């Protein structure tokens, strides 16, 4: 399983792009806040929560992630305020997925692999390309 630290090492390479500035946040003052905050020129601020997981042996087994209730509440509140700029970067083995924040409850409760596939990130994308592709929709 890939650690959040390894995920951050990959993601921070987005800073090579002059249109992107991202940084790791360890926020103990507001439970549920994101692991990463960033700014994209002509878009604005965005937030990324890092999560890793393991594929179950059977396709029908639910994938569950270590999403805390405070994180579900934070993402729910951001969604209610109209924010589309908060996502989960989920990594399982070498596969990466960008899951919208309004799926926080589902990630906590468990989703099937087929649902997760809708959010797959092309493996050829570099971190800055992934960010620009997702947040400029």
C-alpha positions in Angstrom: 0.0 0.0 0.0 1.2 3.5 -0.9 1.6 5.8 2.1 0.1 9.3 2.1 3.7 10.6 2.4 4.6 8.8 -0.9 1.4 10.2 -2.5 2.4 13.7 -1.5 5.9 13.2 -2.9 4.3 12.4 -6.3 1.7 15.2 -6.1 4.1 17.9 -5.0 5.8 17.7 -8.4 2.9 19.8 -9.7 4.8 22.8 -8.4 7.1 22.7 -11.5 4.2 24.3 -13.3 4.2 28.1 -12.9 0.4 28.1 -12.9 0.2 25.9 -9.8 1.2 26.2 -6.2 0.4 23.4 -3.8 1.5 22.6 -0.2 0.9 20.0 2.5 -1.3 21.1 5.4 -1.4 19.3 8.7 -4.5 21.0 10.1 -5.2 20.2 13.7 -7.2 23.4 14.3 -10.1 22.3 12.1 -10.8 18.6 12.1 -11.6 17.2 8.7 -9.8 19.7 6.7 -7.8 18.6 3.6 -4.2 17.3 3.5 -3.2 19.5 0.6 -4.2 23.0 -0.4 -3.3 24.7 -3.7 -3.9 27.5 -6.1 -4.4 27.2 -9.8 -4.1 30.3 -12.0 -7.5 31.3 -13.5 -9.3 28.8 -11.2 -8.5 29.6 -7.6 -8.0 27.6 -4.5 -8.5 23.9 -4.4 -8.2 21.2 -1.7 -7.1 17.5 -1.9 -7.5 14.8 0.7 -5.0 11.9 0.3 -6.3 8.4 0.8 -4.8 5.0 0.0 -6.4 1.6 -0.1 -6.1 -2.1 -1.2 -8.1 -3.9 -3.8 -10.2 -6.7 -2.3 -9.9 -10.2 -3.6 -13.4 -10.2 -5.0 -14.8 -7.5 -7.3 -18.1 -7.4 -5.4 -16.4 -6.6 -2.0 -16.8 -3.0 -1.0 -13.7 -0.8 -1.0 -13.5 1.2 2.2 -11.2 4.0 3.0 -10.1 5.6 6.3 -12.4 8.6 6.0 -13.3 10.1 9.4 -16.7 11.5 10.2 -15.1 15.0 10.5 -13.9 14.7 6.9 -17.3 13.7 5.7 -18.8 16.8 7.5 -16.1 19.1 6.1 -16.7 18.0 2.5 -20.5 18.1 3.0 -20.2 21.6 4.3 -18.0 22.6 1.4 -20.4 21.1 -1.1 -23.3 23.0 0.5 -21.4 26.2 0.1 -21.1 25.5 -3.6 -17.4 24.5 -3.7 -16.4 22.1 -6.4 -12.8 22.4 -5.5 -12.4 19.7 -3.0 -11.4 16.1 -3.9 -10.0 12.9 -2.7 -6.9 11.6 -4.4 -7.2 7.9 -3.9 -4.4 5.5 -4.7 -4.6 1.7 -4.8 -1.5 0.0 -6.0 -0.4 2.1 -9.1 -4.0 3.3 -9.9 -5.0 6.8 -9.0 -8.5 8.2 -8.8 -9.8 11.8 -8.2 -13.0 11.5 -6.4 -15.2 14.6 -5.8 -15.6 15.6 -2.2 -19.3 15.0 -2.2 -18.5 11.3 -2.3 -16.9 11.4 1.1 -19.7 9.5 2.8 -19.6 6.8 0.1 -15.8 6.4 0.5 -16.3 6.0 4.2 -19.3 3.5 3.9 -17.7 1.6 1.0 -18.1 1.6 -2.8 -17.6 -1.1 -5.4 -14.7 -1.0 -7.7 -16.9 -0.3 -10.7 -18.1 3.0 -9.0 -14.5 4.0 -8.3 -13.5 3.4 -12.0 -15.5 6.5 -13.0 -12.9 8.6 -11.3 -9.8 7.0 -12.7 -6.8 9.3 -13.6 -4.9 8.3 -16.7 -1.6 6.8 -15.6 0.3 8.9 -18.1 -0.7 12.2 -16.5 1.8 14.1 -14.5 0.5 15.7 -11.3 0.3 19.2 -12.8 -1.7 17.8 -15.8 -4.0 16.0 -13.5 -4.7 19.1 -11.5 -5.3 21.2 -14.6 -7.5 18.6 -16.2 -9.7 18.1 -13.2 -10.1 21.7 -12.0 -10.7 23.3 -15.3 -13.8 21.2 -16.1 
